[in-house]
Amino acid sequence: MSNARPEAEQEARPAYMTRGEAAAYLRVHKTFLERLDREARGPRVMRLGRVVRYARADLDAWMDAHAKRGDAA
């Protein structure tokens, strides 16, 4: 099973997102991404001064890297 998002949804999102947009894209809270960033455990972050941006491709790659296979019980 793939974590790939539908193409129409990907096209609707910009290539680079703010932390709030990235959180909405991943369906997590913004503070969760902030904590992962502080702990250097989250998706790659780009900083332009005080501005933080996430590349959509990096968010998808990070999610794919953290996907776990569910075993049938």
PLY file of the C-alpha trace (Angstrom):
ply
format ascii 1.0
element vertex 73
property float x
property float y
property float z
element edge 72
property int vertex1
property int vertex2
end_header
0.00 0.00 0.00
1.39 3.38 -0.97
1.17 6.63 0.98
1.06 8.56 -2.29
-1.46 11.35 -2.31
-3.92 11.72 -5.21
-2.47 13.72 -8.09
-5.20 16.37 -7.94
-4.43 17.03 -4.26
-0.68 17.27 -5.00
-1.26 19.76 -7.78
-3.39 21.93 -5.48
-0.51 22.28 -3.00
2.42 24.57 -3.73
5.86 23.00 -4.16
7.01 24.79 -0.97
4.79 25.16 2.09
4.79 27.09 5.33
4.85 25.07 8.56
1.09 25.51 8.91
0.46 24.35 5.34
2.83 21.40 5.82
1.05 20.43 9.04
-2.31 20.51 7.27
-0.86 18.48 4.37
0.44 15.81 6.78
-2.68 16.10 8.97
-0.65 16.79 12.11
-0.50 19.78 14.43
1.91 22.60 13.68
3.58 22.22 17.09
4.36 18.59 16.26
6.41 19.75 13.27
8.07 22.42 15.42
9.11 19.78 17.95
10.43 17.44 15.27
12.42 20.33 13.81
13.97 21.20 17.19
14.89 17.54 17.72
16.19 17.17 14.12
13.83 14.22 13.55
11.36 15.68 11.08
11.23 16.38 7.37
13.93 18.55 5.87
13.36 22.25 6.55
14.53 25.20 4.47
15.16 28.47 6.26
15.33 31.87 4.63
16.11 34.07 7.60
13.13 33.57 9.91
10.98 32.04 7.18
10.58 28.25 7.30
9.50 26.25 4.26
8.97 22.57 3.57
9.23 21.07 0.09
6.25 18.89 -0.76
8.60 16.19 -2.10
10.51 16.18 1.23
7.26 15.80 3.18
6.20 12.86 1.01
9.64 11.23 1.29
9.65 11.65 5.07
6.20 10.08 5.36
7.19 7.17 3.12
10.35 6.60 5.21
8.25 6.40 8.38
5.52 4.14 7.03
5.18 0.84 8.85
3.71 -2.33 7.47
0.71 -3.55 9.38
0.72 -7.26 10.10
-2.58 -9.10 9.96
-3.60 -10.46 13.35
0 1
1 2
2 3
3 4
4 5
5 6
6 7
7 8
8 9
9 10
10 11
11 12
12 13
13 14
14 15
15 16
16 17
17 18
18 19
19 20
20 21
21 22
22 23
23 24
24 25
25 26
26 27
27 28
28 29
29 30
30 31
31 32
32 33
33 34
34 35
35 36
36 37
37 38
38 39
39 40
40 41
41 42
42 43
43 44
44 45
45 46
46 47
47 48
48 49
49 50
50 51
51 52
52 53
53 54
54 55
55 56
56 57
57 58
58 59
59 60
60 61
61 62
62 63
63 64
64 65
65 66
66 67
67 68
68 69
69 70
70 71
71 72
